Structures are given as structure tokens and as C-alpha cells.
Amino acid sequence: MRLHRKTWLSVAAAAIIFALMNLHAWRPGIGGRTDRKDGVQPKGSELELYYGWPACYRAELLRSDDPRMGMRVMRRAPFYVTPYSEGWVSARYERRLAILLDATMALLGLVFVAVAVECEQTRRWSPGATVTLLVIGSLLAAGYLAGDVVSAHL
């Protein structure tokens, strides 16, 4: 079966969206240092980063002695560059099951977009395509609900 140009463009756009959703930490958590050195809380800032959607496959905690690091990130959020050079990673957790869920969700999302756009282009909504979209939609909803369960946390 030959797909229409609009279908390919829609799938490419969806792939870019899924990549952006999964490769950047869109909601950084920022605050003061929470660790203790000799019973004293040092000055500085912390940055919590969570990568992935719907499941967080990587969680990182960056610490810095610079108390202004967090505010610099917030001024550019959500389009910021992670300031690894301004601090250090004090914790990093990764979950392979979350990676698998995110990849599966992206693949299902791309198939959903391809089927829906192709049906719209041909103006034919066959029973098979409708059932396919309902099943994929149900799987996407279930994956979304499972996201927090398999996520990495700090």
C-alpha cells in the first residue's frame, strides 16, 4: 500500500514531537540545596530533571554551589540547555521498563497518526481501520496510566 504525502509528513511531525517529549526535561524542579555538610545546609541550588513521557526513564539531580543556577534555568525554561558545567550530578536513576514504555507509546502513536491521516486522505474509514484506531487508542490510554508506575524517581 502506498501512503499519501500528507500521511508521511504527519508521521514525521509526530515523530519529531515524540522525540522532543522524550529527549528534553520540560519541567525542571528548582530549589535550594537539601544536602548537609557537617550538619550545615550549604548555599547553592539543586535542579531536578525528569526525562521521558509518559514514563520518566531518567531522573537526575544536579547540585551547584551557585544559588543563581536555578533562576538562570527558569529564565530560559522550558527551552534551556542543561547546565552540567555549572554543577555536578549527585543522583541519576534510569528505568529500562520506562524506556520500553516510552518507545512503545511513540510507535503506537505513529501508527495511530498514519492510519487516521491515511483514512482521512482516502475518505474511507473501513471497519478494520476503525477497530485498529480504537485498540491503539485504548493501548495509548493504558500506557499513559502506567507511566507513573514504571517511572524513575529521585
Sequence and secondary structure as in RCSB ss.txt:
>XXXX:A:sequence
MRLHRKTWLSVAAAAIIFALMNLHAWRPGIGGRTDRKDGVQPKGSELELYYGWPACYRAELLRSDDPRMGMRVMR
RAPFYVTPYSEGWVSARYERRLAILLDATMALLGLVFVAVAVECEQTRRWSPGATVTLLVIGSLLAAGYLAGDVV
SAHL
>XXXX:A:secstr
    HHHHHHHHHHHHHHHHHHHS  S EEEE    BTTB  S EEEEEEE SSS  EEEEEEES TTHHHHHHH
HTTS    GGGSEEEEEEE HHHHHHHHHHHHHHHHHHHHHHHHHHHT   HHHHHHHHHHHHHHHHHHHHHHHH
    
